[in-house]
Every structure is written in structure tokens, then in C-alpha cells.
């Protein structure tokens, strides 16, 4: 497993070596895994147990959207349910805001789920005999808040998801996308710091799905929430996530930004996943530039100061426009007032292909 970098900041969720083994002999199987390093197949054959999640470790920072993606049966839905103990981990430690949820009492765990972590499922499970407003306020009703207070909070949440004019309607009058918005509003009413999303948009039409993806990312960022988002669709993970974890057979194979996954896939499985993804808006200048000294060795008659300037975060699409527009031997990448590297036509083509220009070209 390889792990991508996370921006410095407060860690809200810390998952370390989390395992989930299903079966009546799970404790014995877990002991055998740790002592004898048994694999998934051996655990099934010897103990008749299924390894759902295997040694998963990752951290999620405040304000980060962390996507966990994998095909059906990869363990991603099991993993997200372990994060709020809807499924009990067999081994490992999961901390939320520094507190070990495995050591929490039932009252503390209920408070965590009610106030600090909200979850939105693929099936929103709205109450058909209640209005949109009543559905959005349902969690606060369960907590015993007065009707006026919970309705005021729910109205604000519904307004954030664009349903201010639909509060007195019933779920049966709403489209699938609107019902998902109600589910998100219901999650937001408790003002959680972490939102868990388990394939919430997968059943929607492509156009509505893309619209909700963009709205969810924008809303999450505006409100400063952290999110763990489960999906089987890499395009969705790239569109939404700050970082992505790719799972296979219960194991997190690689974690990183979309750019990191494309440029440095951990194995053939990850490489195959990212092979068809367009690089134009994902790979940036800092990953395809070469060192200034290398450029000067190749172009001794061209001064760095004569090159068009660009920033480290200019994507390949922008770099192509600059290169074509200026017909230059290279583009100088400026960071903190200094030329940090040069993008050449060759390094740019390598970026389009999904390769780094050189081992020292990125940073």
C-alpha cells in the first residue's frame, strides 16, 4: 500500500490498522492473521471467515473530502460503517477528534452520531407520510429539540441544498435528485463536522449526478465540513475528492491525489483504473517541469528570463494554450518569485501521456 500526502492541519478522523473479519470464528482468525500472516483465502479455508477490511489506515483532515473507491465487494461500504461503529471493527483503532470510538460507551457513541458525524446512504429512506421539512428535522426531533427550534434549523439546511420552496411537499412528489438533497439537508441539521456518504448519487441519471457532485463539493467546502465519500466511479472520486483511496479485496492499495495516482500508480491494478482518465485538468505544471539547469544544458542559447511565465498549479490544458500561443522552447514555472522549473514540449507530452518529466521534475 502507498499513501499520498495530506495537507497539514487538524486531523478529525484517524483510522489505524482497522480490520473487519466476518464469521463466528473471527477472533481466532484475527489472531492467526497477526501471528501467521494468513491471507484472505487462507482465512476463508481454515476458519470459514471472510476478511471484509484488511489493515486499513488513513487520516482525514478538517475541511477535506476523502474518497474511498473500489469495485463491488472491495470493502469500501464495510469500512465507512466502521468509522461510526455501525459495524464493529475486529481489530485496529479509529479516532474521531482524538477519541477512540471503540472505547466509547453507548451514550457517547449516540452523541457522536447525533452531533459530530452524519451519514447519507444511497437509499435516503425518507418517511413518506412526512413533509420535506419534517424529514429534514427528524434527527433533531429524535434528540428531543422543540419543534420551533428544529424547524428553524431544518429550514436553513433545506435552503442550503436548494429546497426552500419544497418544504411542505412530500417525498413522493420529489425527483430522485431532490430526495438526495433532503437526505443531505437532514444530515446537515445536526451541524456535523464529518459527513459520511455511501454512494449517495449512484442511482441517479448522469446529468443530475454531476450536478449534485458539484453542489456537494461546493457546499462542503463553504461550510468547512470534512467528508468521507464512498464510490465505485473513479470519475466521481476525481470530481469530488481532495484525496482518493483505492480499495481491492478489503485492502487500501493506494492513497493520494488524482494527480499522484495517475503519475505514480502503486501497481498494475491502479494503473488500469486510471488509464482512461483525461489528464488535461488533473496534472499540473509542477509535475511535468524539468529543473532549470537541465533546460539550460539542452538549450544553451535560451535565457530563462526570456521564457513565458506560468504557475506550478497551471494544468496541462492551460500549459498547452501557453505553449501554442508563444511558440516557445519552454515555459518558466515561477514559485515564490523564483523559477522553480521549466515545462518543455517534451515534458508536456509526457504529462499528457501520464508520466512525470523526471524524478526531480515534480515536488
Beta strands, then each sheet from edge to edge (+ up, - down):
strand 1: 2-3
strand 2: 11-22
strand 3: 50-61
strand 4: 65-69
strand 5: 91-96
strand 6: 99-100
strand 7: 117-120
strand 8: 194-198
strand 9: 226-231
strand 10: 243-248
strand 11: 251-256
strand 12: 308-311
strand 13: 331-335
strand 14: 338-343
sheet 1: 1+ 11+ 10- 4- 9- 8- 7-
sheet 2: 3+ 2- 5+ 6-
sheet 3: 12+ 13+ 14-
end
